[in-house]
Amino acid sequence: MSYAWIPANRPAPRPPWLVRHARWIVLLLAVALCAAYLIGWSAWAGSRAGKPPWTGPSGPTAISDEGVTLTVLQIKRTKAVLDPVTGLESTAPEGSMFLDVEMEASSPVELAQALSCRPTIADVDRREWEAKYEAVTDDSGQDLPRDCAGVEPVGPQPVRYWVRYEVPLRYADRIVGLVIPLGDRQMQVIAP
């Protein structure tokens, strides 16, 4: 053990400021790191909170949160459509195209209306487009069924119908399928 001799009239030397306040500095650094972590995590998680998780594309069929079994039979690109009122051919607005989707719906119990019959269509970046309430016609100009509940009530017997979407051309090649709500904020993508 060593001793330092300090004359009686001189005060003991004080340790440097960093040494005297080391505990407070470490505490402040720990609080700043925790705050930075919490702010970063909440910004990351908050940006994803509004988007429900997706499952798929897992195939052509899914059962919606209403209990309706939906199947995508085909997705067909359409540039011009026949207007059922005027009988004239019309084209999609500039910079967009029509996607006509043939679907099949069935349910174990009879439903007069099923909201999941008109799912949204989505691309790989999770951009979604709503169905358009327009008539879909075949090559001969005949109207095709365009709503699963509009044809007849959805029940155990499968109902075939068509849904039309208008998608910008720049995203048309990136379409992955239709987004079906499964409940509990879960969504499933189905494609033919």
N, C-alpha and C positions, 0 to 999 in steps of 0.2 A: 504494500500500500504506500502510496506517495502522498505527501502533503505539500500544499503550496503555502508559502509564507506570505501573508499579506500584512503590510504595516498597519498598525492600529488606526491611523487616521485616514486610510484610503478605503473606499467602498469596494465590495467584491465586483469584478467585471461582469457585465450582463451578457448573456448569450446573444448571438445575432437574432435579428427580427424573425427570420424564417424558422429558426429553431424554436423560438418562444411561441410562435403561432402555427406550428406544424399541424397540430390536431385540427384546428379550424380550417386550414387550407385543405387538408385531406377530406374533411366533412363537406366542404363546399364543392370540391371536385366530384365527390360521389353523388351529391344532390344534382349537380349539373349533368352528369352522365345519365342518371336515372330519368331526369326530365327530358333530355334529348331522346332517349330510347322510347319513352312513353309518347312523346309528340310524333316521332317517326312511325311508331307502330300504329297509333290511332289514325294518322293520315293514310297509311297503307290500307288498314282494315276498313276505314270509313269509305274509301273510294270503291271498295268492292261490296259494301254492305247492301246496296240497292239492287245488285244483280244476283238473282238466284242461281245456284249452281246448275250446270248442265250435265246431262248424262247422254252420251251418244256421239255421233249417230250410231245406233245399235241395231239397225235393221228397219224394216218397213212398218212395224206395228208397235203401238204403245196403248196402254190403258190410262185414260185421263182421270183427273181427280173427280169427275162426275160419274165414273164407271163406264164410260163409252170406250169401246175398243176401236181405235182408228188405225187404218192401214193406208199407206201411200202406194197407189198402184203405178202411177207414172207422173212425170213432170215434163210438160211439153212447152217449148218456146213458141211464142206466137207474135208475129210482127203486126199483122193486120187482123181485125176481127169484123164480123158482120154485125151491124147494129140491128137488133131485132125490131125496133120501132120503125126506122126509116128504110131498112133493107139495104142500106149502103155500107160499103166497107170503110172502116176507120182504122187508123194506125195509132200506135202508142205515141204519147207526147214525145217531143224531141229529147233525145238523150236517155230514153227509157225503153223498156220492152215488157211485154206481157208474159207471164209464166202461168200456164193453165195446169192445175194439179187435179188428177183424178184420184178420188179417195173412196174409201169404204168405211162405214160406221155400223156398229152393232152394240147392243146393250142387253144385259141380262133382264132388266126391267124396262118397260116401255116408257120413253121420255117424249113429251110433246115438244120440248125445246132443249137443245144441248149446246151450250156456249162453246164447248171445245170442238165443235164441228168445223169452225173456221179458225184454225190456229194461225199464228204468224209464221212467215217464212224468214229464214235467217241465213246470214253468210258466216264465214269463218271468224270474222271479227265481232260477232254477236250483234250486228246491226239487224234489226227486224222490220218487216213490212207487214201491214195489216192486209187482210183480204179485201178485194173490191167487190161491191155489190152490183156486179154487172152480169148479164146473161152470158153464158158460155155456149157457143154453138159448134156443131160438128162441121165437117167439110161440105155437107150439103145445105148448111144454113139452119138446121133444126136445133131448137133450144135443147140443151142438156140439163138434167137436174142440177141445181146449183146450191142446194142447202140440204143437209141431211134431215132436218126437221121439216123443211119445206116440201119435200117429196112425200113423206109419210112419217108418222112417229117412229123414232128410232126404237127398235126392239131386238129380239133375238135374231130375226131375219136380217142379214146384212143389207144395207142401203148404199148404192153407189151414187156418187154425185161429183160435181166439178167445182173448183174454187179458182178464182183468177186473182193474180197478184201483179202489181205494176212495180218493176224494179229498175233502178238506174242501170244503164248499160255497163258502167265501170264495175258494178258489183255482181252482175249476172253470172259471171264465170266462177264466182266465189261462193255461190249458194251451197249450203250443206244439207238443208232439209227444212222440215216443219217443226216448230217448237210446241210441244204438248205439255200443258201443266199437269203435274203429278200430285200436287198437294204438298204441304209442309215446305213451301217455297222451293220445290224441286221441279226441274224441267227436263224433258227428254227430247232429243232431236231424232226424228225419224226420216228416212229417205228410202226411195225404191231400190 
